[in-house]
Amino acid sequence: MLELTETWYLVLASLIFTIGAVGLLVRRNPLVMFMCVELMLNATTLTFVTFSKALNDVGGQASVFFVLVVAAAEVVVGLGIIVAILRRQDNADADDLSLMRG
């Protein structure tokens, strides 16, 4: 039977982070870019939890709590901005942030 060690979790986190980083650099749709940033945050939290378990320390899990709080605040503000942009222009891309000026 295959034993899941910390290495497997770190490899998974690096793959998820790489997918998010490539998606952020390649895509121009603000909603897709936002989802890629969330993927990168989730990969970071997986790394924190992995090292927390490996070192028998609760500090990594406490850091995950704060990262998730920041991510929730980012979702509220980010989705509000993205919806405002997409309401003004149907096929908006990342360069259309200047539309938000009054």
C-alpha positions as CSV (number, residue, x, y, z in Angstrom):
1,M,0.0,0.0,0.0
2,L,1.2,3.5,-0.9
3,E,2.0,5.6,2.1
4,L,1.3,9.4,1.8
5,T,4.3,11.2,3.2
6,E,5.0,14.9,3.4
7,T,6.8,14.8,0.1
8,W,3.6,13.9,-1.7
9,Y,1.7,16.8,-0.2
10,L,4.5,19.2,-1.1
11,V,4.6,17.9,-4.7
12,L,0.8,18.4,-4.9
13,A,1.1,21.9,-3.5
14,S,3.8,22.8,-5.9
15,L,1.7,21.5,-8.8
16,I,-1.3,23.5,-7.7
17,F,0.8,26.6,-7.3
18,T,2.3,26.1,-10.7
19,I,-1.1,25.7,-12.3
20,G,-2.2,28.9,-10.6
21,A,0.9,30.9,-11.6
22,V,0.7,29.8,-15.2
23,G,-3.0,30.6,-15.4
24,L,-2.4,34.0,-13.8
25,L,0.3,34.8,-16.4
26,V,-1.5,33.4,-19.4
27,R,-5.1,34.3,-19.0
28,R,-6.5,37.9,-19.4
29,N,-10.0,37.4,-18.0
30,P,-10.2,38.9,-14.5
31,L,-12.4,36.2,-13.1
32,V,-10.0,33.4,-14.3
33,M,-7.1,35.4,-12.9
34,F,-8.9,35.7,-9.6
35,M,-9.4,31.9,-9.5
36,C,-5.8,31.4,-10.2
37,V,-4.8,33.6,-7.3
38,E,-7.1,31.5,-5.1
39,L,-5.4,28.3,-6.3
40,M,-2.0,29.8,-5.4
41,L,-3.3,30.6,-1.9
42,N,-4.7,27.1,-1.4
43,A,-1.3,25.6,-2.4
44,T,0.4,27.8,0.2
45,T,-2.0,26.7,2.9
46,L,-1.4,23.1,2.0
47,T,2.3,23.7,2.4
48,F,1.8,25.4,5.8
49,V,-0.3,22.4,7.0
50,T,2.2,19.9,5.7
51,F,5.1,21.5,7.5
52,S,3.0,22.0,10.6
53,K,2.2,18.3,10.7
54,A,5.8,17.3,10.0
55,L,7.2,19.5,12.7
56,N,4.5,18.9,15.3
57,D,3.8,22.6,15.6
58,V,0.5,24.4,15.6
59,G,2.0,27.6,14.1
60,G,1.5,26.5,10.5
61,Q,-2.2,25.7,11.2
62,A,-2.6,29.1,12.8
63,S,-1.1,30.7,9.8
64,V,-3.6,28.9,7.6
65,F,-6.4,30.4,9.6
66,F,-5.1,33.9,8.9
67,V,-4.5,33.1,5.2
68,L,-8.1,31.9,4.9
69,V,-9.4,35.1,6.6
70,V,-7.4,37.2,4.2
71,A,-8.6,35.1,1.3
72,A,-12.2,35.6,2.3
73,A,-11.8,39.3,2.5
74,E,-10.1,39.2,-0.9
75,V,-13.1,37.3,-2.4
76,V,-15.5,40.0,-1.1
77,V,-13.5,42.9,-2.5
78,G,-12.2,41.2,-5.6
79,L,-15.5,39.8,-6.8
80,G,-17.1,43.2,-6.3
81,I,-14.6,44.9,-8.5
82,I,-14.7,42.1,-11.1
83,V,-18.5,42.2,-11.3
84,A,-18.4,46.0,-11.6
85,I,-16.0,45.7,-14.5
86,L,-17.9,42.9,-16.2
87,R,-21.2,44.8,-16.0
88,R,-19.7,47.7,-17.9
89,Q,-18.1,45.6,-20.6
90,D,-19.0,42.0,-21.4
91,N,-15.6,40.9,-22.7
92,A,-13.4,42.7,-20.2
93,D,-9.8,41.8,-19.7
94,A,-7.1,42.7,-17.2
95,D,-6.2,45.9,-19.0
96,D,-9.7,47.3,-18.4
97,L,-9.2,48.4,-14.8
98,S,-9.0,51.9,-16.0
99,L,-12.8,51.7,-16.5
100,M,-13.2,52.0,-12.7
101,R,-12.1,55.6,-12.8
102,G,-14.9,58.1,-12.3
